Amino acid sequence: MPPEDTPAPPTDQSQPAAREPLSTAKQKRLQQCFSHASKQMAQENYDYATTLFAQCVEGDPSNLSYVQSFLANLQKKYNNNKTGSKLAQFKERGARSAIKKALSQSKWDDVIKHGLKVLAVNPWDIPTLTSMATSADKAGDDECELYYLKCALDANSKDPDVNRQCAMALATRQQFDQAIACWHRVEQARPDDDEAQRAIASLAVEKTIVHGKYEDKDAAKFAGNRRGQPHAPECELTMQEMLEGKIKNNPEELSNYFELAQLHINSEDYQAAEDVYARALEVSDGAPDVRERWEDVQVRHLRQQITQTEDEETKKKLREEYNQKELAIHKARAERYPNNLSFKYDLGLRYQVNKQYNEAIKEFQQARNDPRRKGVCLLALGQCFQQIKQYRLAMSHYESAVEEIPDRDAKNKKEALRLAGKLAMALKDVDAAEIHLTALAGLDFTYKDVSALLDKVDELRENGDSSA
């Protein structure tokens, strides 16, 4: 059951307020932000992805793909634990209060804005999801409304209040079987609820009347009348059908392909997503944006296959295919966008993985001109120079990386100190090795083999030997 302070939906029955249409420039900025967020999610950088996806949803609350990805990212972050972060109920109290206030004042976009903050700590927060569904309904964002309600049902499929709100939303869309199933759950939770019994009887009659108006079976299917399915509401499947219908009616509109592919991605059906993007690529005459989406989902599909296969020989072949695919993709993007230093950094990483160190060095040396990546580029350059036995160059780059990598990037900072310490020992510079390894121990004494390396330094000093 939701908490007792669950805000009741406002009683305003006015028509949805039309939003100002987004400018082309803003749509483009949001789409770029979404693409970057999707990449961060794929790399399991869930916190950064959350920030980016939240910007997308706040910028365009009616975009279903943005909403789905925002929630899917958080669900993965919390390993689908259905509770979110620890002590989530005590966090974002200000945002929870702001949601109630925004609902009472019919400020629908403010509900979304504050709701995103609450969902960031618990994407299964029922009061917030139902409030955002109400906001979406009032703003005319039908698909987003159903998705928020579906997520609320995922959190607690027996909650009578959620089922009631979902039943009413489904009934207005003439999805009678699913609405009736929701009312049955209300009836089970509240046996004395006369409203549920009346609604079930009323919907059964309305369903019969509406069915009589459909002569085309495809039209009935498109309306969402799905018989013989006891589980409801399967909003994702209905959305899939709706999007397929939109594509059929307007095959040139790429946004429908993108939304459909994102549905498949969120359910980790990457093969289906590949097929959708392949269709979009064909109708768009190979548009770069579509091609990049198609390539990204191919990579994710390969990664999924690697994790799912148990045969080591097959896994080895898939890894090789994965590395070659990524290299080809990032090489093409770096050529397509020669002034984008992030693509050069990404390409350098792929060359490094494929042991093409000279090529990697060229890319990293250009990418380090991006101040945001200077430190990690210096670290990667040190690794590459060490692989080609340019040890002095490697050492200078490791030491520069230690200076450039910010303290908030603890992972790369610690690795730069470790590699600098080990290489200093190999270069017979025990003093430098001790400095770097002691600094690393100060940050994290349990990091990898730092304890053993410090023991080695002490041993060398005791033996009067400065060689490693």
VOGU-3710 file (C-alpha; in Angstrom, 3 decimals, decimal comma):
1> mppedtpapp> 0,000/0,000/0,000  1,277/3,505/-0,669  2,017/5,761/2,319  -0,904/7,558/3,895  0,391/10,892/2,641  -0,056/9,877/-0,999  -1,248/13,077/-2,699  -4,717/12,796/-4,148  -5,006/13,757/-7,821  -6,514/17,224/-8,251
11> tdqsqpaare> -10,147/17,395/-9,230  -9,570/19,773/-12,125  -11,364/18,279/-15,137  -10,178/20,813/-17,703  -8,779/19,760/-21,046  -5,033/19,094/-21,230  -3,019/22,286/-21,522  -1,048/22,302/-24,738  2,677/22,841/-24,288  4,630/25,266/-26,383
21> plstakqkrl> 6,224/23,265/-29,215  9,944/22,709/-28,808  12,228/24,606/-31,136  14,288/22,585/-33,578  17,448/23,693/-31,794  16,177/22,504/-28,419  15,035/19,173/-29,868  18,511/18,685/-31,312  20,211/19,561/-28,005  17,993/17,178/-26,090
31> qqcfshaskq> 18,585/14,388/-28,592  22,344/14,866/-28,318  22,033/14,767/-24,527  19,929/11,593/-24,803  22,471/9,893/-27,069  25,276/10,707/-24,634  23,175/9,507/-21,696  22,452/6,211/-23,457  26,182/5,654/-23,954  26,863/6,358/-20,282
41> maqenydyat> 24,132/3,898/-19,314  25,638/1,247/-21,590  28,986/1,796/-19,849  27,250/1,462/-16,444  27,945/5,095/-15,524  24,484/5,209/-14,013  24,811/8,385/-11,930  25,984/10,498/-14,840  23,358/8,918/-17,079  20,676/9,778/-14,510
51> tlfaqcvegd> 21,645/13,450/-14,602  21,552/13,519/-18,399  18,301/11,566/-18,763  16,659/13,836/-16,171  17,604/16,861/-18,278  15,967/15,194/-21,274  12,722/14,389/-19,454  12,511/17,849/-17,884  13,194/19,431/-21,274  10,583/17,324/-23,069
61> psnlsyvqsf> 8,242/15,583/-20,575  6,101/14,166/-23,391  8,913/12,123/-24,933  8,265/8,506/-23,998  11,774/7,336/-24,903  13,274/9,823/-22,476  10,975/8,666/-19,654  11,588/4,977/-20,336  15,356/5,361/-20,441  15,448/7,516/-17,304
71> lanlqkkynn> 13,635/4,817/-15,325  15,388/1,854/-16,965  18,770/3,361/-16,081  17,760/3,764/-12,425  16,310/0,271/-12,237  19,646/-1,118/-13,418  21,557/1,136/-11,039  19,659/-0,329/-8,091  19,782/-3,897/-9,461  15,989/-3,946/-9,683
81> nktgsklaqf> 15,754/-4,153/-5,875  12,317/-2,414/-5,869  13,401/-0,114/-3,027  16,027/2,191/-4,515  18,818/3,610/-2,369  19,159/2,940/1,331  16,919/5,155/3,446  15,319/6,450/0,247  12,144/7,292/2,164  14,085/9,892/4,171
91> kergarsaik> 15,684/11,538/1,152  14,375/14,307/-1,128  11,728/15,362/1,387  11,740/18,829/-0,105  10,996/17,430/-3,548  8,148/15,309/-2,179  6,561/18,368/-0,603  7,072/20,316/-3,821  5,215/17,617/-5,765  2,144/17,986/-3,526
101> kalsqskwdd> 2,221/21,752/-3,882  2,620/21,583/-7,663  -0,297/19,135/-7,926  -2,554/21,400/-5,893  -1,621/24,339/-8,126  -1,963/22,366/-11,386  1,679/23,059/-12,277  2,178/19,863/-14,203  5,735/20,408/-15,425  6,800/21,211/-11,859
111> vikhglkvla> 5,415/17,843/-10,782  7,692/16,196/-13,325  10,679/18,327/-12,321  10,443/17,459/-8,622  9,346/13,892/-9,321  12,586/13,224/-11,180  14,529/14,031/-8,015  12,531/11,553/-5,948  12,750/8,805/-8,554  16,521/9,283/-8,674
121> vnpwdiptlt> 16,691/7,788/-5,165  13,832/5,309/-5,652  12,418/4,671/-9,133  9,683/2,502/-7,545  8,253/5,300/-5,384  4,526/4,790/-5,920  3,213/8,204/-4,795  5,687/9,939/-7,093  4,969/7,704/-10,082  1,207/8,143/-9,745
131> smatsadkag> 1,607/11,894/-9,306  3,718/12,068/-12,451  1,123/9,960/-14,243  -1,520/12,491/-13,215  0,680/15,296/-14,492  1,205/13,502/-17,810  -2,552/12,957/-18,132  -3,329/16,624/-17,504  -0,685/17,694/-20,013  -2,025/15,285/-22,644
141> ddecelyylk> 0,990/12,953/-22,577  -0,995/9,729/-22,839  1,841/7,286/-23,437  3,933/8,694/-20,609  0,944/8,489/-18,276  0,523/4,774/-18,989  4,219/4,133/-18,563  4,406/5,833/-15,166  1,394/3,765/-14,087  2,952/0,573/-15,408
151> caldanskdp> 6,047/1,268/-13,312  3,864/1,901/-10,271  2,178/-1,472/-10,858  5,592/-3,094/-11,176  6,378/-1,712/-7,727  3,178/-3,178/-6,229  0,784/-4,911/-8,606  -1,853/-5,357/-5,864  -2,057/-1,740/-4,735  -5,754/-0,841/-5,103
161> dvnrqcamal> -5,167/2,896/-5,552  -2,659/2,355/-8,346  -4,939/-0,199/-10,010  -7,872/2,202/-9,801  -5,922/5,018/-11,444  -4,569/2,653/-14,078  -8,029/1,208/-14,796  -9,449/4,663/-15,410  -6,577/5,580/-17,720  -6,948/2,365/-19,705
171> atrqqfdqai> -10,725/2,718/-19,956  -10,429/6,144/-21,579  -8,264/4,495/-24,250  -10,824/1,697/-24,744  -8,373/-0,929/-23,480  -11,225/-2,684/-21,746  -9,740/-6,081/-20,891  -6,774/-4,497/-19,178  -8,942/-1,948/-17,366  -11,268/-4,688/-16,130
181> acwhrveqar> -8,291/-6,706/-14,864  -7,162/-3,680/-12,852  -10,641/-3,228/-11,370  -10,659/-6,922/-10,398  -7,484/-6,314/-8,393  -9,162/-3,365/-6,707  -12,098/-5,656/-5,920  -9,775/-8,293/-4,448  -8,063/-5,742/-2,217  -11,353/-4,085/-1,224
191> pdddeaqrai> -14,190/-6,655/-1,406  -16,776/-4,115/-0,249  -15,863/-1,519/-2,876  -19,062/-0,994/-4,864  -17,233/1,296/-7,313  -15,101/-1,593/-8,583  -18,125/-3,815/-9,193  -20,014/-1,061/-11,006  -16,980/-0,214/-13,139  -16,463/-3,836/-14,196
201> aslavektiv> -20,089/-4,180/-15,266  -20,040/-0,832/-17,076  -16,817/-1,623/-18,952  -18,117/-5,017/-20,034  -21,138/-3,324/-21,636  -19,025/-0,569/-23,213  -16,620/-3,157/-24,588  -19,480/-4,978/-26,322  -20,769/-1,745/-27,836  -17,351/-0,629/-29,057
211> hgkyedkdaa> -16,546/-4,055/-30,491  -19,622/-3,780/-32,620  -18,224/-0,660/-34,258  -15,029/-2,362/-35,401  -15,179/-4,231/-38,653  -11,440/-4,238/-39,287  -9,617/-6,725/-37,067  -6,422/-4,683/-37,305  -8,265/-1,617/-36,038  -9,555/-3,571/-33,055
221> kfagnrrgqp> -6,085/-4,817/-32,317  -4,660/-1,342/-32,619  -7,248/-0,067/-30,149  -5,749/-2,419/-27,585  -8,621/-4,880/-27,093  -6,553/-7,902/-26,063  -8,635/-10,935/-25,082  -7,599/-13,840/-22,958  -4,734/-12,111/-21,173  -5,100/-12,227/-17,415
231> hapeceltmq> -2,071/-10,028/-16,754  -2,648/-6,326/-17,125  -1,800/-3,776/-18,153  0,888/-4,769/-20,651  1,466/-1,175/-21,666  4,755/-1,871/-23,417  3,158/-4,300/-25,847  0,334/-1,879/-26,569  2,852/0,881/-27,179  4,735/-1,401/-29,541
241> emlegkiknn> 1,596/-1,965/-31,582  0,793/1,717/-31,602  4,278/2,611/-32,813  4,179/-0,046/-35,516  0,892/1,491/-36,641  2,441/4,948/-36,717  5,373/3,666/-38,755  3,019/1,989/-41,194  1,030/5,193/-41,634  4,049/7,493/-41,822
251> peelsnyfel> 7,188/5,497/-42,647  9,323/8,627/-43,103  8,919/9,814/-39,477  12,104/8,608/-37,776  11,059/9,449/-34,211  8,608/6,520/-34,251  11,406/4,107/-35,145  13,523/5,564/-32,337  10,768/5,102/-29,759  10,050/1,557/-30,907
261> aqlhinsedy> 13,729/0,622/-30,812  14,036/2,095/-27,327  11,163/-0,106/-26,139  13,132/-3,153/-27,268  16,352/-1,814/-25,738  14,694/-1,279/-22,374  13,599/-4,928/-22,413  17,104/-5,911/-23,610  15,787/-7,354/-26,881  18,684/-5,967/-28,884
271> qaaedvyara> 18,032/-8,087/-31,967  14,587/-6,542/-32,332  16,066/-3,076/-31,799  18,677/-3,780/-34,488  15,916/-4,717/-36,923  13,989/-1,505/-36,211  17,065/0,676/-36,720  17,885/-1,216/-39,920  14,447/-0,258/-41,248  14,997/3,339/-40,182
281> levsdgapdv> 18,415/3,361/-41,850  16,845/2,272/-45,115  14,099/4,916/-45,155  16,550/7,653/-44,067  19,035/6,877/-46,858  21,746/6,051/-44,342  21,435/9,148/-42,142  24,471/9,350/-39,787  22,353/9,688/-36,635  20,366/6,554/-37,498
291> rerwedvqvr> 23,511/4,660/-38,436  25,101/5,507/-35,088  22,063/4,298/-33,174  22,072/1,087/-35,199  25,788/0,571/-34,547  25,426/1,233/-30,817  22,719/-1,377/-30,422  24,796/-3,884/-32,436  27,598/-3,418/-29,927  25,227/-3,847/-26,997
301> hlrqqitqte> 23,839/-7,001/-28,611  27,341/-8,448/-28,911  28,078/-7,547/-25,294  24,890/-9,332/-24,250  25,874/-12,431/-26,244  29,291/-12,471/-24,575  27,806/-12,426/-21,077  25,192/-15,060/-21,901  27,377/-17,661/-23,609  29,131/-20,286/-21,491
311> deetkkklre> 31,285/-21,841/-24,194  34,771/-20,334/-23,863  35,660/-20,757/-27,539  32,460/-19,028/-28,625  33,018/-16,318/-26,030  36,542/-15,720/-27,355  35,281/-15,327/-30,917  32,516/-12,968/-29,802  35,033/-10,828/-27,902  37,193/-10,567/-31,004
321> eynqkelaih> 34,171/-9,622/-33,088  33,134/-7,106/-30,443  36,556/-5,430/-30,372  36,775/-5,251/-34,159  33,230/-3,902/-34,440  33,896/-1,180/-31,877  37,153/-0,214/-33,574  35,506/0,102/-36,987  32,606/2,119/-35,578  34,772/4,600/-33,681
331> karaerypnn> 37,216/4,970/-36,541  34,340/5,963/-38,830  32,989/8,435/-36,262  36,353/10,048/-35,694  36,644/10,550/-39,453  33,076/11,852/-39,680  33,613/14,359/-36,848  37,298/15,332/-37,070  36,973/18,225/-34,609  35,259/16,200/-31,885
341> lsfkydlglr> 38,033/15,245/-29,451  35,813/12,831/-27,516  35,611/10,629/-30,624  39,397/10,660/-30,896  39,659/9,559/-27,272  37,148/6,762/-27,840  39,040/5,641/-30,943  42,302/5,672/-29,011  40,804/3,346/-26,416  39,731/0,908/-29,131
351> yqvnkqynea> 43,179/0,933/-30,720  44,650/0,296/-27,277  42,324/-2,666/-26,658  43,338/-4,103/-30,029  47,052/-3,607/-29,160  47,584/-1,083/-31,957  49,593/1,160/-29,679  51,171/3,513/-32,208  47,748/4,333/-33,645  46,357/4,765/-30,129
361> ikefqqarnd> 49,135/7,209/-29,229  48,255/9,452/-32,188  44,620/9,645/-31,114  45,346/10,218/-27,415  47,848/12,976/-28,205  45,109/14,864/-30,023  42,400/14,043/-27,475  44,449/15,405/-24,543  43,730/18,916/-25,846  40,290/18,424/-24,326
371> prrkgvclla> 40,784/19,703/-20,751  38,078/17,350/-19,454  40,049/14,302/-20,579  43,627/15,496/-20,301  44,422/13,399/-17,240  43,006/10,110/-18,526  44,648/10,705/-21,927  48,031/11,101/-20,211  47,404/7,876/-18,289  46,514/6,024/-21,496
381> lgqcfqqikq> 49,563/7,468/-23,256  51,758/6,209/-20,420  50,312/2,718/-20,826  50,828/2,769/-24,588  54,430/4,049/-24,349  55,184/1,339/-21,805  53,834/-1,312/-24,187  56,194/-0,175/-26,959  59,075/-0,089/-24,435  59,430/3,694/-24,328
391> yrlamshyes> 59,782/3,591/-20,564  61,017/7,127/-19,894  58,171/8,555/-21,942  55,754/6,294/-20,117  57,072/7,451/-16,732  56,760/11,140/-17,556  53,181/10,621/-18,730  52,218/8,674/-15,624  53,578/11,443/-13,411  51,774/14,088/-15,454
401> aveeipdrda> 48,589/12,037/-15,213  48,874/11,976/-11,402  48,979/15,780/-11,444  46,170/16,249/-13,965  43,613/13,672/-12,848  41,248/15,322/-10,331  40,795/13,780/-6,879  37,126/13,060/-7,631  38,296/10,567/-10,284  39,703/8,270/-7,626
411> knkkealrla> 39,828/5,180/-9,837  42,126/6,642/-12,480  44,130/8,619/-9,901  44,956/5,431/-8,006  45,822/3,516/-11,165  48,172/6,294/-12,329  49,963/6,220/-8,962  50,245/2,435/-9,044  51,623/2,286/-12,575  54,053/5,126/-11,853
421> gklamalkdv> 55,262/3,320/-8,744  55,769/-0,024/-10,491  57,544/1,513/-13,447  59,792/3,577/-11,170  60,903/0,341/-9,501  61,622/-1,189/-12,906  63,671/1,904/-13,768  65,661/1,483/-10,513  64,280/4,702/-9,043  63,250/3,406/-5,618
431> daaeihltal> 62,782/6,896/-4,180  60,223/7,787/-6,859  58,562/4,400/-6,448  58,203/4,962/-2,708  56,716/8,427/-3,220  54,051/7,215/-5,657  53,183/4,028/-3,803  53,031/5,763/-0,433  50,660/8,333/-1,924  48,540/5,486/-3,273
441> agldftykdv> 48,510/3,735/0,106  47,350/6,988/1,651  44,380/7,001/-0,687  43,550/3,293/-0,498  45,838/0,794/1,228  43,734/-2,118/-0,082  44,093/-1,102/-3,744  45,315/-4,046/-5,837  48,925/-5,007/-4,938  50,046/-1,759/-3,285
451> salldkvdel> 50,856/-3,469/0,019  53,094/-6,045/-1,680  54,776/-3,335/-3,745  55,586/-1,292/-0,636  57,042/-4,423/0,996  59,193/-4,847/-2,111  60,423/-1,257/-1,780  61,347/-1,852/1,879  63,117/-5,082/0,950  65,146/-3,315/-1,713
461> rengdssa> 66,181/-0,620/0,735  67,167/-3,160/3,401  69,292/-5,052/0,886  70,911/-1,820/-0,243  69,717/-2,626/-3,763  67,989/0,081/-5,764  67,004/-2,255/-8,609  63,614/-3,887/-9,002
//
